[in-house]
């Protein structure tokens, strides 16, 4: 049996990480490597859920367990509440699955990081992108790219436009992102679909037409209104920054 002090140390970390703890975190909490191996040997105290990641026996099994474990592996020595976005954002298909939008299968765990790194896991895909330019929020305790960012990331990866369109429609319907935000984010991709260069409103309409949602007309009114407001601010913004958008 594990000593009470050992269990206390493990619980102090895992209770704020959905019942999960990494080997390095456990060692940082003062639990020796041989003790960790012993406690994980039969799964009675620590249940191995991924390489170097364990679930404290008796803790509720969290949703998206594999995704959470893979995220902890990105910075195994850093506790969840001490991490920054630079250490890994849930993104792409994984982010859509976490929101529950669209229908793309999340058959791999996808993350966006600020710096290049390697993974040996075939079911994990890492995307390198300046995190400062990435729109994200927190969903179910994980740092996740916003739906407008998900859409642009997937278009950049040449995902099926129909699948991306469903993500956009679901996100707007659930108020995760508004039509104007999507139209602005989609601007760089308009010419790719044969539309006027940087016409994000037109691309949003094209995508929503693929879905055929009954609220498309209302959403497009919102997107155009947002674009009009932005257009009136454009000269002032250009003068202030000294650089075109």
C-alpha positions as CSV (number, residue, x, y, z in Angstrom):
1,X,0.0,0.0,0.0
2,X,1.1,3.6,-0.6
3,X,2.0,5.7,2.4
4,X,-0.5,8.3,3.2
5,X,2.0,11.1,2.6
6,X,2.7,9.7,-0.9
7,X,-1.0,9.6,-1.7
8,X,-1.4,13.2,-0.5
9,X,1.5,14.4,-2.7
10,X,0.0,12.6,-5.7
11,X,-3.5,13.9,-5.0
12,X,-2.3,17.5,-4.5
13,X,-1.3,17.6,-8.1
14,X,-3.8,15.3,-9.8
15,X,-6.9,16.7,-8.2
16,X,-6.5,19.9,-10.3
17,X,-5.6,17.9,-13.4
18,X,-8.7,15.8,-13.8
19,X,-7.2,13.0,-11.7
20,X,-4.1,12.8,-13.9
21,X,-0.4,13.3,-13.1
22,X,2.8,12.9,-15.1
23,X,5.8,11.0,-13.9
24,X,7.9,14.2,-13.8
25,X,5.2,16.0,-11.8
26,X,5.1,13.2,-9.3
27,X,8.9,13.3,-9.0
28,X,8.7,17.1,-8.6
29,X,6.3,16.5,-5.7
30,X,8.8,14.3,-4.0
31,X,7.7,10.8,-5.1
32,X,10.7,8.7,-6.1
33,X,10.9,6.9,-9.5
34,X,10.9,3.4,-7.8
35,X,7.8,4.4,-5.8
36,X,6.0,5.5,-9.0
37,X,6.9,2.3,-10.7
38,X,5.7,0.2,-7.8
39,X,2.4,2.1,-7.5
40,X,1.8,1.7,-11.2
41,X,2.8,-1.9,-11.4
42,X,-0.7,-3.4,-10.7
43,X,-2.8,-0.3,-11.3
44,X,-4.2,-0.2,-7.8
45,X,-2.9,3.3,-7.1
46,X,-1.7,4.7,-10.4
47,X,-3.2,3.6,-13.7
48,X,-1.0,4.3,-16.8
49,X,-3.0,6.1,-19.5
50,X,-0.1,7.2,-21.7
51,X,3.7,7.2,-21.6
52,X,4.6,9.0,-18.5
53,X,1.0,9.9,-17.6
54,X,-1.1,8.2,-14.9
55,X,-4.6,8.4,-13.4
56,X,-4.9,8.2,-9.7
57,X,-7.1,5.2,-9.0
58,X,-10.5,6.0,-7.8
59,X,-10.6,9.4,-9.6
60,X,-13.4,9.9,-12.0
61,X,-12.5,9.2,-15.6
62,X,-12.5,12.6,-17.4
63,X,-13.9,13.3,-20.8
64,X,-11.5,13.4,-23.6
65,X,-9.0,11.4,-21.5
66,X,-6.6,10.7,-24.4
67,X,-6.5,14.3,-25.4
68,X,-5.9,15.5,-21.9
69,X,-3.1,13.0,-21.4
70,X,-1.4,14.0,-24.7
71,X,-1.6,17.7,-23.7
72,X,0.1,16.9,-20.4
73,X,2.9,15.1,-22.3
74,X,3.7,18.4,-24.1
75,X,5.2,19.9,-21.0
76,X,5.3,17.0,-18.5
77,X,7.2,18.8,-15.8
78,X,4.7,21.8,-15.7
79,X,1.5,21.6,-13.8
80,X,-1.7,22.4,-15.8
81,X,-2.5,25.6,-13.9
82,X,1.1,26.9,-14.4
83,X,1.2,26.5,-18.2
84,X,1.0,29.2,-20.9
85,X,-0.4,29.0,-24.4
86,X,3.1,28.7,-25.7
87,X,3.3,25.2,-24.2
88,X,0.5,23.9,-26.4
89,X,-3.0,24.7,-27.5
90,X,-5.6,22.1,-28.5
91,X,-6.3,22.9,-32.2
92,X,-7.6,21.7,-35.5
93,X,-9.9,18.6,-35.4
94,X,-9.2,18.1,-31.7
95,X,-10.4,21.6,-30.9
96,X,-13.6,21.1,-33.0
97,X,-14.3,17.9,-31.1
98,X,-13.8,19.6,-27.8
99,X,-16.4,22.2,-28.7
100,X,-18.6,19.5,-30.1
101,X,-18.9,21.3,-33.5
102,X,-18.7,19.8,-37.0
103,X,-18.4,16.1,-37.8
104,X,-14.7,15.6,-38.6
105,X,-13.4,12.5,-36.8
106,X,-10.8,13.4,-34.2
107,X,-8.7,10.3,-34.9
108,X,-5.5,12.1,-33.7
109,X,-4.7,14.5,-31.0
110,X,-3.7,17.9,-32.5
111,X,-2.0,20.8,-30.9
112,X,-0.5,24.1,-31.9
113,X,2.8,25.1,-30.3
114,X,5.0,28.2,-30.6
115,X,8.3,26.3,-31.0
116,X,9.1,23.2,-33.0
117,X,9.4,19.9,-31.2
118,X,9.1,16.2,-32.0
119,X,6.7,13.5,-30.9
120,X,7.0,9.7,-31.4
121,X,3.3,9.2,-31.1
122,X,1.6,8.4,-34.5
123,X,-1.7,9.6,-33.1
124,X,-0.4,13.1,-32.2
125,X,0.1,15.9,-34.7
126,X,1.9,19.1,-33.7
127,X,1.5,22.3,-35.6
128,X,4.0,25.1,-35.3
129,X,2.5,28.7,-35.4
130,X,3.2,31.9,-33.5
131,X,0.8,31.6,-30.6
132,X,0.7,35.4,-30.3
133,X,-1.2,35.4,-33.6
134,X,-3.5,32.6,-32.5
135,X,-7.0,33.2,-31.1
136,X,-7.8,30.9,-28.2
137,X,-9.8,30.4,-25.1
138,X,-10.4,27.8,-22.4
139,X,-12.8,25.0,-22.9
140,X,-13.3,22.3,-20.2
141,X,-10.1,23.3,-18.5
142,X,-7.9,23.1,-21.7
143,X,-6.5,26.0,-23.7
144,X,-8.3,25.7,-27.1
145,X,-8.2,27.7,-30.3
146,X,-11.4,29.6,-31.0
147,X,-13.8,28.3,-33.8
148,X,-12.7,31.1,-36.2
149,X,-9.1,30.0,-35.7
150,X,-10.2,26.3,-36.2
151,X,-11.8,27.2,-39.5
152,X,-8.7,29.0,-40.8
153,X,-6.4,26.3,-39.6
154,X,-8.4,23.6,-41.3
155,X,-8.6,25.6,-44.6
156,X,-4.8,26.1,-44.4
157,X,-4.5,22.3,-44.1
158,X,-6.8,21.8,-47.2
159,X,-9.6,20.1,-45.2
160,X,-12.9,19.5,-47.0
161,X,-14.7,22.9,-47.3
162,X,-18.0,21.3,-46.5
163,X,-16.7,19.9,-43.3
164,X,-15.2,23.3,-42.4
165,X,-18.6,24.9,-43.3
166,X,-20.4,22.7,-40.8
167,X,-17.9,23.7,-38.1
168,X,-18.6,27.4,-38.9
169,X,-22.4,27.0,-38.8
170,X,-22.3,25.0,-35.6
171,X,-20.1,27.5,-33.9
172,X,-22.3,30.5,-34.9
173,X,-25.5,28.7,-33.9
174,X,-24.0,28.0,-30.5
175,X,-22.6,31.5,-30.1
176,X,-19.0,30.3,-29.8
177,X,-17.9,32.9,-32.4
178,X,-20.0,35.5,-34.3
179,X,-20.4,35.9,-38.1
180,X,-18.3,39.0,-38.2
181,X,-15.4,37.3,-36.5
182,X,-15.5,34.5,-39.0
183,X,-15.7,36.8,-42.0
184,X,-12.7,38.7,-40.8
185,X,-10.7,35.5,-40.1
186,X,-11.6,34.0,-43.5
187,X,-10.4,37.0,-45.5
188,X,-6.9,35.6,-46.4
189,X,-8.6,32.5,-48.0
190,X,-11.1,34.2,-50.3
191,X,-9.0,34.2,-53.5
192,X,-8.3,30.5,-52.9
193,X,-11.9,29.8,-53.6
194,X,-12.2,32.0,-56.7
195,X,-13.7,35.0,-54.8
196,X,-12.6,38.6,-54.7
197,X,-9.3,38.9,-52.8
198,X,-9.8,39.3,-49.0
199,X,-13.6,39.2,-49.3
200,X,-14.2,37.3,-46.1
201,X,-17.9,38.0,-46.2
202,X,-18.2,36.4,-49.6
203,X,-16.3,33.3,-48.4
204,X,-18.5,33.0,-45.3
205,X,-21.6,33.1,-47.5
206,X,-20.1,30.5,-49.8
207,X,-19.4,28.2,-46.9
208,X,-22.7,28.6,-45.2
209,X,-24.5,27.9,-48.5
210,X,-22.8,24.5,-48.5
211,X,-24.6,23.8,-45.2
212,X,-27.9,25.4,-46.1
213,X,-28.8,26.6,-42.6
214,X,-32.1,28.4,-42.2
215,X,-30.4,31.2,-40.3
216,X,-27.8,31.9,-43.0
217,X,-29.6,35.2,-44.1
218,X,-29.6,36.6,-40.6
219,X,-26.0,35.6,-40.0
220,X,-24.9,37.2,-43.2
221,X,-26.6,40.5,-42.2
222,X,-24.5,40.4,-39.0
223,X,-21.3,39.7,-41.0
224,X,-22.0,42.6,-43.4
225,X,-22.8,45.0,-40.6
226,X,-19.6,44.0,-38.8
227,X,-17.6,44.4,-42.1
228,X,-19.1,47.9,-42.6
229,X,-18.2,49.0,-39.1
230,X,-14.6,47.8,-39.7
231,X,-14.4,49.6,-43.0
232,X,-15.4,52.9,-41.4
233,X,-12.6,52.4,-38.9
234,X,-10.0,51.3,-41.4
235,X,-8.5,54.8,-42.4
236,X,-8.1,55.7,-38.7
237,X,-6.5,52.4,-37.9
238,X,-4.1,52.6,-40.9
239,X,-3.1,56.1,-39.8
240,X,-2.4,55.0,-36.3
241,X,-0.3,52.0,-37.1
242,X,1.3,53.3,-40.2
243,X,0.9,50.0,-42.0
244,X,-1.9,48.6,-44.1
245,X,-3.9,45.6,-42.9
